[in-house]
Amino acid sequence: MTQGNGTAPVTIVGGSATGLFAAERLARAGRPVTLLEGAGDWSPEPRTLIVTRRMRDLLGPVGDRAVVNTISRFELLTDGRQATVLLSEPDLIIERAVLVPGLAELAQGAGVDLRLGSRVRSLTATDDGVTLEVRRDGSTEELNATTVVGADGAFSLVAGAAGWPPLATVPLIQAIVKLPPDLTPDTTRVWFQPDDTPYFYWLIPESAEKGALGLIGEDGPETRRCLERFLEQHSLEPLEFQAARIPCYTQWVPPHRRMGGADIFLVGDAAAHVKVTTIGGIVTGFRGALGVADTILHGRTSGALNRLKRELDWHRLLRRSLDRFNENDYGLLLDVLNPGAKGVLSRLTRDEPARVMLRLCLAQPRLILLALRTLLVSAPRPTLPS
């Protein structure tokens, strides 16, 4: 990366949560920041998300305002078996439609030039930067930039223009349902049904009355059919559906490239900063945005990005084993979760996979044998499509 002017302006493409967070961080450090968002307002489609307590450390009060519920316990189920894990500190249920406007308000307060209704159509390399073609209010304008951050999602125009390869994605589908009578609002229920999905079904309460029941699959139409069948089997009536395609981390995507005379960066889903074990990308996306902001400000790769890479690689290693699990393997997994292993899951979060895996194996050595058996004996699943 070239050493740039410490006061050079930054252009961010995409008003995602990570784009707004990066914009606010850069602006508070003294950089002029312009953020271009194609939508006409800060009203993204609602989506219920579950995150670890680490989000509070990253966002502070703006994150707290998006919290609609807290989770203190997980129920894990498969093939008639069940295990319960009590969390020492609760997970947070957040609503994206509340989080994004809050981050926009924070960014504007830091001095970010937020331009709604500004859809970037193309990026063209020039000797002294890049030219962005922007459609706004029925007309087209050209903006020149020397530092651009792509925060425009899994199908990033910025990434494609700068030469990053397309990301593999998986479908996420969830239905908002009334909570069943046997589920308390502080409990998330998870079902492992590998014949339907290599991931899991979840039911996440967002209030005392409603929750999000969903899954991540590999094929969109088949994932929808699986969800509808699951809803019917559990006598749950969908009130509305939410869907998205989520990037699937297959290897580290270096979040910086040169294009013409400009430095181009990626954050959030555009950079596949997603935990491949759970396909969760809120906390990891914010951490990646912090790392990119630090890299821009100091002209060298941030140590935060190196730490994030190690964490995502650990999740990928664990996913390689889980992808080979069958229902019997999940049953064995729940059977061997002794009090020591449950204590590890209670104290540590999924944002620290290396510590979790080490402590789990110390608490229950049979987990090592289970992981090795699935890696060495079971057949792998086919590669994910884009």
SVG drawing of the C-alpha trace seen along z (x, -y; Angstrom):
<svg xmlns="http://www.w3.org/2000/svg" viewBox="-50 -17 54 61">
<polyline fill="none" stroke="black" stroke-width="0.4" points="0.0,0.0 1.3,-3.5 1.9,-5.9 -0.9,-8.5 -1.6,-12.0 -2.8,-11.8 -5.6,-14.1 -6.6,-12.6 -10.3,-12.1 -11.9,-8.6 -14.9,-7.5 -17.0,-4.7 -19.4,-2.8 -22.3,-1.3 -24.2,-2.3 -24.0,1.1 -23.4,1.4 -19.7,2.0 -19.5,-0.9 -21.0,-3.4 -18.9,-2.1 -15.7,-2.5 -16.8,-6.0 -17.4,-7.1 -14.0,-5.8 -12.1,-7.5 -14.0,-10.8 -13.3,-10.9 -9.6,-10.5 -9.7,-13.6 -10.2,-12.2 -12.8,-13.8 -15.2,-11.0 -17.9,-10.7 -20.3,-7.7 -22.4,-6.9 -25.6,-4.8 -27.9,-3.8 -31.1,-3.6 -33.1,-6.8 -33.3,-6.4 -31.8,-4.5 -34.5,-1.8 -32.9,1.5 -35.1,4.6 -35.7,6.0 -33.5,8.9 -33.2,10.4 -29.6,11.2 -27.9,12.8 -24.4,11.5 -22.0,12.0 -21.5,9.4 -18.4,8.2 -20.7,6.0 -21.2,3.8 -17.4,3.3 -17.2,2.2 -20.3,0.0 -21.2,-1.2 -24.6,-3.0 -25.5,-2.9 -25.3,0.9 -27.4,1.0 -30.3,-0.8 -30.5,2.0 -30.8,4.7 -34.3,6.1 -33.7,9.1 -31.0,11.0 -30.3,14.7 -28.9,16.5 -29.3,20.1 -29.0,22.4 -30.9,25.6 -29.1,27.9 -31.2,30.8 -30.6,33.6 -32.3,37.0 -34.1,37.0 -31.0,35.9 -30.7,32.5 -28.1,30.5 -28.5,27.1 -25.7,24.5 -26.2,21.6 -24.2,18.4 -22.3,16.6 -22.9,13.3 -25.9,13.1 -25.9,13.0 -27.7,10.0 -30.6,10.1 -30.4,7.1 -32.6,5.7 -30.7,4.5 -33.4,2.0 -32.6,0.2 -28.8,0.7 -28.2,-0.9 -30.0,-4.2 -28.2,-4.5 -24.9,-4.0 -25.8,-6.6 -26.6,-9.1 -23.3,-8.4 -21.4,-8.8 -23.1,-12.1 -22.3,-13.4 -18.6,-12.6 -18.7,-14.7 -19.3,-12.1 -20.8,-13.4 -23.7,-10.9 -25.2,-10.9 -28.4,-8.9 -29.8,-8.0 -26.2,-7.9 -25.8,-4.6 -22.3,-3.8 -22.5,-2.4 -18.8,-1.9 -15.2,-2.4 -12.5,-3.3 -8.8,-3.4 -6.9,-6.6 -3.2,-7.5 -4.0,-9.5 -6.8,-7.5 -10.2,-6.1 -13.3,-7.7 -16.6,-6.7 -19.7,-7.0 -22.6,-7.9 -26.3,-8.0 -28.2,-10.5 -31.5,-12.3 -31.9,-11.1 -28.5,-12.3 -25.0,-10.9 -21.9,-12.5 -18.3,-11.5 -16.3,-11.6 -12.6,-11.2 -11.0,-9.3 -7.7,-8.0 -9.0,-5.9 -12.1,-3.8 -13.7,-1.4 -16.2,1.1 -18.9,1.8 -21.4,2.9 -22.1,6.5 -21.4,10.0 -21.9,9.0 -19.7,6.0 -19.3,3.8 -16.2,2.3 -14.6,5.7 -15.5,6.8 -14.1,3.6 -10.8,3.9 -10.3,7.5 -11.2,9.5 -12.8,12.9 -16.5,13.4 -17.3,14.8 -19.1,18.1 -22.4,17.4 -25.1,19.4 -28.8,18.7 -30.2,17.6 -33.9,17.9 -35.9,17.3 -39.5,16.9 -40.9,14.7 -43.1,16.9 -45.0,16.9 -42.9,18.5 -44.1,22.0 -45.4,22.2 -42.4,24.3 -39.8,21.8 -38.9,18.9 -37.7,15.6 -34.2,15.9 -33.6,19.2 -32.3,19.9 -33.1,23.3 -30.8,25.0 -31.5,28.2 -28.8,30.1 -30.4,31.9 -27.5,32.6 -29.8,34.3 -31.4,30.8 -28.4,28.5 -24.7,28.8 -25.4,25.9 -28.5,25.9 -32.0,24.6 -32.4,21.9 -35.3,20.3 -34.2,17.0 -36.7,15.1 -36.8,11.4 -39.5,10.7 -41.7,12.5 -44.1,13.2 -42.2,13.7 -38.9,15.1 -37.0,15.9 -36.9,19.5 -34.5,20.1 -31.6,22.0 -28.7,21.6 -28.5,24.0 -26.6,24.6 -29.4,24.3 -31.9,21.5 -35.2,23.2 -34.3,26.4 -33.5,24.4 -37.0,22.7 -38.6,26.1 -36.7,27.4 -37.9,24.4 -41.5,24.8 -41.4,28.5 -39.8,27.7 -42.4,25.1 -45.2,27.6 -43.6,30.4 -43.4,28.0 -46.8,26.5 -45.4,23.0 -47.2,20.4 -44.9,17.9 -45.9,14.3 -43.3,13.0 -40.1,14.3 -36.6,12.8 -33.9,13.9 -30.4,13.0 -27.4,14.6 -24.4,14.5 -20.7,14.8 -19.1,18.1 -15.5,17.7 -13.4,20.2 -10.0,18.4 -8.7,15.1 -9.5,12.3 -6.7,9.6 -8.9,6.5 -6.6,4.1 -5.6,3.7 -4.3,1.0 -6.4,-0.1 -4.9,-2.7 -3.6,-5.4 -6.0,-4.5 -6.0,-2.3 -9.2,-0.1 -10.3,1.7 -13.2,4.1 -15.1,4.4 -17.9,6.6 -19.6,9.0 -17.7,7.6 -14.5,9.0 -16.2,12.2 -15.5,11.3 -17.9,14.0 -17.6,16.9 -18.1,20.0 -19.2,22.1 -22.3,20.0 -22.3,17.7 -22.3,14.8 -20.6,11.6 -21.7,8.7 -18.9,8.7 -16.3,9.9 -17.4,7.3 -17.0,4.5 -13.6,5.8 -12.5,5.9 -13.8,2.4 -11.7,1.2 -8.7,2.9 -9.2,1.3 -9.7,-2.1 -6.5,-1.7 -4.6,-0.6 -5.8,-3.7 -4.9,-6.0 -1.4,-4.6 -0.4,-3.4 0.4,0.2 -1.6,3.3 -3.3,3.3 -2.5,6.0 -6.3,6.2 -6.6,7.7 -4.0,10.3 -5.8,11.4 -9.1,11.5 -7.6,13.7 -6.4,16.2 -9.8,16.3 -11.6,16.9 -9.1,19.6 -9.9,21.4 -13.6,21.2 -12.9,22.7 -11.0,25.6 -13.9,26.3 -16.3,26.1 -14.3,28.7 -15.0,31.2 -18.7,30.2 -19.4,30.5 -18.8,34.2 -21.0,34.7 -24.0,37.0 -26.9,37.2 -25.2,39.9 -22.1,37.6 -24.2,34.8 -25.8,37.1 -22.4,38.2 -21.4,34.6 -24.3,33.7 -23.7,36.9 -20.1,36.0 -20.8,32.4 -19.9,32.9 -20.1,30.2 -16.5,29.0 -17.2,28.7 -20.5,26.8 -18.6,24.5 -16.2,23.6 -19.1,22.9 -20.7,20.8 -17.6,18.6 -16.1,18.2 -17.8,16.9 -17.7,18.0 -15.5,14.9 -12.5,16.7 -12.6,20.1 -9.0,21.1 -9.5,20.8 -12.8,22.5 -11.4,25.5 -8.4,25.9 -10.4,25.6 -13.1,28.0 -10.5,30.6 -8.9,30.3 -12.3,30.5 -13.5,33.5 -10.7,35.3 -13.3,37.5 -14.1,34.4 -10.7,34.8 -11.5,38.4 -14.9,37.3 -13.3,34.5 -10.5,36.8 -12.9,39.6 -15.2,37.3 -12.2,35.7 -10.5,39.0 -13.4,41.3 -16.4,39.4 -16.8,38.2 -16.7,34.4 -19.6,32.4 -19.4,31.0 -17.9,27.5 -20.3,24.6 -21.6,22.8 -21.2,19.1"/>
</svg>
